[in-house]
Amino acid sequence: MGCIFMGWIFDDVFDIMEGNMKLRQSLFWDTNPDKIDLQKNARYVIERVMDFGNDEEARWIWNYYDKSLLKDVAEKSRDLRPRTKSLWTLLLQTQ
């Protein structure tokens, strides 16, 4: 059972590194997550994950998107909650 579990983890990590993150419906409640283009809708995805994402999703945007884009979204977004904006601005200061 341990091997199957570890294989599942490695498959998920590989998918995440390749950009194949499965977007949760609860994160994108106003649209169909299967129809979201990760490049065309990058700001939208980043804002939702910054505000409402879990640890895995936050790590995924950190690794998938360019840090300058993350910084730009954190600084300029009108939709992020103030606490979220402060946290991500602080995290991205040294990037």
N, C-alpha and C positions, 0 to 999 in steps of 0.2 A: 504494500500500500504506500509506503514511503516513496518508492521510486515513481509511482504514478503521480503522486502529489508533487514531487519535485519536478517531474516533466511538465506538469500543468503550470507550475510557477515559471519555468524556463520558457515555455511557449508564450505565456502572457508577457513576460519581460521582452522577449523577441518582438512580439506584436507591437508593444508599446514603443520600443526603440525604432521600429519601422514606421511608426505613425499610425498604426492601426488600433487606436484606442477606441473601445466601445463606449459611446456616449450614452449616459443614463437618461432615460425619459424624464425623470424627476428633476434633472438639471436643466433640461430644455423643455419645460412644460408647455411652451407656447408654439412648438413646432415639432416636426418629425425628425428625431436625431439622425435617422438614416439618410436624410436628404441634405444634411449639412456638409458643405465643402470646407475642409479644414484650412485651406488656403484662402479661398474667397471670403469666407466668414470668420477669418482669424480673430478679429477684434471681438466679435460676438462670443466666440468660444472662449477666448481668454477672459473676458469680463465675467462670464457665467462661472467659469472654474475658479477664478480669483475670489468671487463672492460666495459661491455655494458649493464648490468642489471639495472632495475629500482629499486625504493625503496623497493617494495614488494619482489622482487627477492633477493635483498641483505639481507633483514631481514630473508628470508627463508634459504639462505645458512648459515647465522649466527646461526640460531636455529637448522638446520638439521645436519650440519657437525660438527665434533669435532674441537675445536678451535686450537688444535695443527696441524691438517691438513690444516686449513685455513692459519695459520701462515707459515707453510712450503711452501705452494703454493705461498703466497705473497713474501716470501724471495727468493725462488729458481726459480720461473718461468722466462723463457726467453721470453715469449710471452706477458706478461703484459706491458702496457705502463708505463713509469717512474712515472707519476703522480698517476696512479692507485696503483702502487707498494708502493709508499710513503704513500698514504692515508691508505691502508689496513695494512701496517706495523705499522703505528702509532695507528690505531684502535685496533690492536691486541697486543700491547706492554704490557698491563696490564692483559692480559688473560693467 
